C-alpha cells in the first residue's frame, strides 16, 4: 500500500528489499529507508528545482560582452602600433579579452577594441587610427545588420553589458567560469580583462568567495541546478549562482577558506606560467583520474608533473573540508545528502528574506545608500544630451502639448533620452511615443535599445526602461 500527500514534502521512503516467510505463514519484510523530499514519482532526494533565487546573491553575476564583429579583435602587435603601452589613454579602449577556450585551453592573447561610453565623434577625435580601423573592419558588416540599433551604433559591441561593468567597477579582480565546460573551474581574472559572452562572471575579488565557489559544495550544486549541452555541464547563473546559499562562516572559518582560495589561484597560475602549454582542462582531467584511481597515460603523467596535480588535489581536498566545516556539514556526505541540505538551507534563507533579513554578499555594493532609481537618473555618459526643449515632465501629455518628432537620428536619440528622463519612472516605447507628434512606437523601441547599448538606459524585467546603466 502506498500512502502519499498531493504536495512534495519531507518524509521517509521505505522500500522492500527482502521477504522472509515464517512457518506460521506470516512474512517478515526487510525495508530500506531513505529520508528527504518525496517526489510525485515516489523517488526521494533533493528537489533542487524548488530552490528560489536569493536576494543576497542579486546583481553579482552576468555574462560577458558580445562583440558582434571580428574586426573588434586585434593582435597585441596591432594594439602596440595604435599606441598601447606608449599612451595610457589607450588602456581605456584596448583591453585583453578572454573567451572559454582562452581560459581552459590556450589563450589567443587577443586585444579587443572597446569603445563603450564614447560617441563615434569622440572616437574619431581622440583615437583616429582606431576609428579608421573599426570604420574599415566593422562598419561594412554592421551596415548589413537587420537591427536598426546595430547599424546606428556600428562602433559599439552588439552587447556591451553595462550591468556587468557596474558590478565590476572598483574591483581589482573578479571570478569567472566557462558557461559550458567538462569541468566546473572558477578562476580569478584581472580587472583589466574584458570577458567574452561565454564566460559567467561573478563580481567578487575576495578569495573567501572564490574558495566557496571552487569547493565541492558549490560544484555539486552547480551540476545539479544547471543544464547540459550534449554531455557537458552548463553553468546557468540564475539557477546555479543566484539560488546558492553561502555558509554563515565564522571569521576563523572565513580566514581558512580565504587562505586556501589564494593558494588554489596561485598554484595554478604559477604552474601555467612555468609551462606555456599546460592547460586547466588537462590538469583537471588528470585530477579526475587521480580521484577514480585510473592509470595515467604518458602524456597525463607529464601533465601531472608539470601541473603538480597531486598538490592541486590536496589543496582542493583541504578547501572542501574547510567549506563543509563552515556549513556545519559532515565532510563525507554523498552528493544527494549534500543537495538535500543545500535545498533546505535555500528555503531557510528565502524565509529569512521574506521577513526582511537579507545576508548581502557585497553589502557595500548591493546596499548603496542612494536608491537604484536616483542612482540611474544621476548617471550620465559623455556626448549624450539629457534634456530637450518642449518635453513635458508630466506622465500623460495632452495632444496639444506633444512635441514634433525630430528628423535626424542624433536629434531622435537625444529626444528619447530626454523624454525618458522627464517621464520619471519606467516607460516603454508606446508611452514615450505618446509624447511626440508622429513618432512610430517601433522606431522608439529601436532607440530605447540603442540607449541601453550605450549604457544610457536600463532594461527592467518587464521590458520597460529607465535611465541609467
DAURDA-V687783 format. One record per backbone hydrogen bond with DSSP energy under -1.0 kcal/mol. CO is the residue of the C=O (numbers start at 1). NH is the residue of the N-H. E is the energy in kcal/mol with one decimal. If there is no record, write none. Layout:
co=CO nh=NH e=E
co=CO nh=NH e=E
This chain:
co=9 nh=38 e=-2.1
co=11 nh=36 e=-2.2
co=13 nh=34 e=-1.8
co=15 nh=32 e=-2.8
co=18 nh=30 e=-2.8
co=20 nh=28 e=-3.0
co=22 nh=25 e=-1.4
co=26 nh=22 e=-3.6
co=28 nh=20 e=-3.4
co=30 nh=17 e=-2.9
co=30 nh=18 e=-1.2
co=32 nh=15 e=-2.5
co=34 nh=13 e=-3.2
co=36 nh=11 e=-1.9
co=37 nh=45 e=-1.4
co=39 nh=42 e=-2.0
co=43 nh=39 e=-3.1
co=46 nh=48 e=-1.3
co=47 nh=50 e=-1.8
co=48 nh=51 e=-1.8
co=54 nh=57 e=-1.4
co=55 nh=58 e=-1.6
co=56 nh=361 e=-1.5
co=60 nh=203 e=-3.2
co=62 nh=201 e=-2.9
co=65 nh=197 e=-1.6
co=66 nh=159 e=-2.3
co=69 nh=72 e=-1.5
co=70 nh=73 e=-1.5
co=72 nh=113 e=-2.4
co=74 nh=111 e=-2.5
co=75 nh=79 e=-2.1
co=76 nh=80 e=-2.3
co=77 nh=81 e=-2.1
co=78 nh=82 e=-1.8
co=79 nh=83 e=-1.4
co=79 nh=84 e=-2.5
co=83 nh=86 e=-1.5
co=83 nh=87 e=-2.2
co=87 nh=90 e=-1.8
co=88 nh=91 e=-1.5
co=89 nh=92 e=-1.1
co=90 nh=94 e=-2.7
co=93 nh=114 e=-3.2
co=95 nh=112 e=-3.3
co=96 nh=194 e=-3.0
co=98 nh=196 e=-2.7
co=99 nh=103 e=-1.4
co=100 nh=104 e=-2.4
co=101 nh=105 e=-2.4
co=104 nh=281 e=-2.0
co=110 nh=97 e=-1.7
co=111 nh=74 e=-3.3
co=112 nh=95 e=-2.2
co=115 nh=118 e=-1.9
co=119 nh=123 e=-2.2
co=120 nh=124 e=-2.4
co=121 nh=125 e=-2.3
co=122 nh=126 e=-2.7
co=123 nh=127 e=-2.7
co=127 nh=131 e=-2.6
co=128 nh=132 e=-2.4
co=129 nh=133 e=-1.7
co=130 nh=134 e=-2.4
co=131 nh=135 e=-2.6
co=132 nh=136 e=-2.0
co=133 nh=137 e=-3.2
co=134 nh=138 e=-2.1
co=134 nh=139 e=-2.3
co=138 nh=142 e=-2.0
co=139 nh=143 e=-2.5
co=141 nh=144 e=-1.3
co=142 nh=145 e=-1.9
co=147 nh=151 e=-1.6
co=148 nh=152 e=-2.7
co=149 nh=153 e=-2.0
co=153 nh=156 e=-1.9
co=159 nh=66 e=-1.7
co=161 nh=165 e=-1.9
co=162 nh=166 e=-2.1
co=163 nh=167 e=-1.9
co=164 nh=168 e=-2.3
co=168 nh=171 e=-2.2
co=172 nh=191 e=-2.0
co=174 nh=189 e=-3.2
co=175 nh=202 e=-3.2
co=176 nh=187 e=-2.4
co=177 nh=200 e=-2.9
co=179 nh=235 e=-3.4
co=183 nh=185 e=-1.3
co=187 nh=176 e=-2.4
co=189 nh=174 e=-2.2
co=190 nh=193 e=-2.0
co=194 nh=98 e=-1.3
co=195 nh=65 e=-2.3
co=196 nh=199 e=-1.8
co=198 nh=179 e=-3.0
co=200 nh=177 e=-1.9
co=201 nh=62 e=-2.1
co=202 nh=175 e=-2.1
co=202 nh=204 e=-2.3
co=206 nh=210 e=-1.6
co=207 nh=211 e=-2.3
co=208 nh=212 e=-2.2
co=209 nh=213 e=-2.5
co=210 nh=214 e=-1.8
co=212 nh=215 e=-1.0
co=215 nh=219 e=-2.5
co=216 nh=220 e=-2.7
co=217 nh=221 e=-1.6
co=218 nh=222 e=-3.1
co=219 nh=223 e=-2.3
co=220 nh=224 e=-1.7
co=221 nh=225 e=-2.9
co=222 nh=226 e=-2.0
co=227 nh=234 e=-3.2
co=229 nh=232 e=-2.4
co=232 nh=229 e=-2.9
co=233 nh=181 e=-1.9
co=234 nh=227 e=-1.4
co=236 nh=240 e=-3.4
co=237 nh=241 e=-1.1
co=237 nh=242 e=-2.6
co=241 nh=244 e=-1.2
co=242 nh=54 e=-3.1
co=247 nh=249 e=-1.3
co=250 nh=254 e=-2.8
co=251 nh=255 e=-2.7
co=252 nh=256 e=-1.9
co=253 nh=257 e=-2.3
co=254 nh=258 e=-2.8
co=255 nh=259 e=-2.3
co=256 nh=260 e=-2.1
co=257 nh=261 e=-2.5
co=258 nh=262 e=-2.3
co=259 nh=263 e=-1.9
co=260 nh=264 e=-2.4
co=261 nh=265 e=-2.2
co=262 nh=266 e=-2.7
co=263 nh=267 e=-2.5
co=264 nh=268 e=-1.9
co=265 nh=269 e=-2.0
co=266 nh=270 e=-2.5
co=267 nh=271 e=-2.2
co=268 nh=272 e=-2.1
co=269 nh=273 e=-1.9
co=270 nh=274 e=-1.3
co=271 nh=275 e=-1.7
co=275 nh=278 e=-1.7
co=279 nh=283 e=-2.0
co=280 nh=284 e=-2.7
co=281 nh=285 e=-2.1
co=282 nh=286 e=-1.9
co=283 nh=287 e=-2.4
co=284 nh=288 e=-2.1
co=285 nh=289 e=-1.6
co=286 nh=290 e=-2.4
co=287 nh=291 e=-1.9
co=288 nh=292 e=-1.6
co=289 nh=293 e=-1.6
co=289 nh=294 e=-1.3
co=297 nh=301 e=-2.3
co=298 nh=302 e=-1.8
co=299 nh=303 e=-2.0
co=300 nh=304 e=-2.5
co=301 nh=305 e=-1.8
co=302 nh=306 e=-2.8
co=303 nh=307 e=-3.0
co=304 nh=309 e=-1.6
co=308 nh=312 e=-2.0
co=309 nh=313 e=-2.6
co=310 nh=314 e=-1.9
co=311 nh=315 e=-2.3
co=312 nh=316 e=-2.3
co=313 nh=317 e=-2.7
co=314 nh=318 e=-2.6
co=315 nh=319 e=-2.4
co=316 nh=320 e=-2.8
co=317 nh=321 e=-2.0
co=318 nh=322 e=-2.4
co=319 nh=323 e=-2.6
co=320 nh=324 e=-2.3
co=321 nh=325 e=-2.3
co=322 nh=326 e=-1.7
co=323 nh=327 e=-1.6
co=324 nh=328 e=-1.2
co=324 nh=329 e=-2.6
co=330 nh=333 e=-1.1
co=334 nh=338 e=-2.4
co=335 nh=339 e=-2.5
co=336 nh=340 e=-2.4
co=337 nh=341 e=-1.8
co=338 nh=342 e=-2.1
co=339 nh=343 e=-2.8
co=340 nh=344 e=-2.0
co=341 nh=345 e=-2.2
co=342 nh=346 e=-2.6
co=343 nh=347 e=-2.2
co=344 nh=348 e=-2.1
co=345 nh=349 e=-2.6
co=346 nh=350 e=-2.5
co=347 nh=351 e=-2.0
co=348 nh=352 e=-2.0
co=349 nh=353 e=-2.6
co=350 nh=354 e=-1.8
co=352 nh=355 e=-1.1
co=352 nh=357 e=-2.4
co=353 nh=356 e=-1.5
co=358 nh=360 e=-1.5
co=362 nh=365 e=-1.7
co=362 nh=366 e=-3.2
co=363 nh=367 e=-2.4
co=371 nh=375 e=-2.7
co=372 nh=376 e=-2.1
co=373 nh=377 e=-2.3
co=374 nh=378 e=-1.9
co=381 nh=384 e=-1.3
co=388 nh=391 e=-1.6
co=398 nh=401 e=-1.9
co=399 nh=402 e=-1.1
co=403 nh=437 e=-2.9
co=408 nh=412 e=-2.1
co=409 nh=413 e=-2.5
co=410 nh=414 e=-2.1
co=411 nh=415 e=-2.4
co=412 nh=416 e=-2.5
co=413 nh=417 e=-2.3
co=414 nh=418 e=-2.4
co=415 nh=419 e=-2.6
co=416 nh=420 e=-2.3
co=417 nh=421 e=-2.1
co=418 nh=422 e=-2.7
co=419 nh=423 e=-1.8
co=427 nh=465 e=-2.8
co=428 nh=432 e=-1.8
co=429 nh=433 e=-2.7
co=430 nh=434 e=-1.5
co=432 nh=435 e=-1.8
co=433 nh=436 e=-1.7
co=435 nh=403 e=-1.9
co=437 nh=405 e=-1.4
co=440 nh=444 e=-1.9
co=441 nh=445 e=-2.2
co=442 nh=446 e=-1.6
co=443 nh=447 e=-2.1
co=444 nh=448 e=-2.8
co=445 nh=449 e=-1.9
co=446 nh=450 e=-2.0
co=447 nh=451 e=-2.5
co=448 nh=452 e=-2.0
co=449 nh=453 e=-2.2
co=450 nh=454 e=-1.6
co=451 nh=456 e=-3.0
co=452 nh=455 e=-1.1
co=456 nh=468 e=-1.5
co=458 nh=466 e=-1.8
co=460 nh=463 e=-2.4
co=464 nh=460 e=-2.9
co=465 nh=427 e=-2.3
co=466 nh=458 e=-3.6
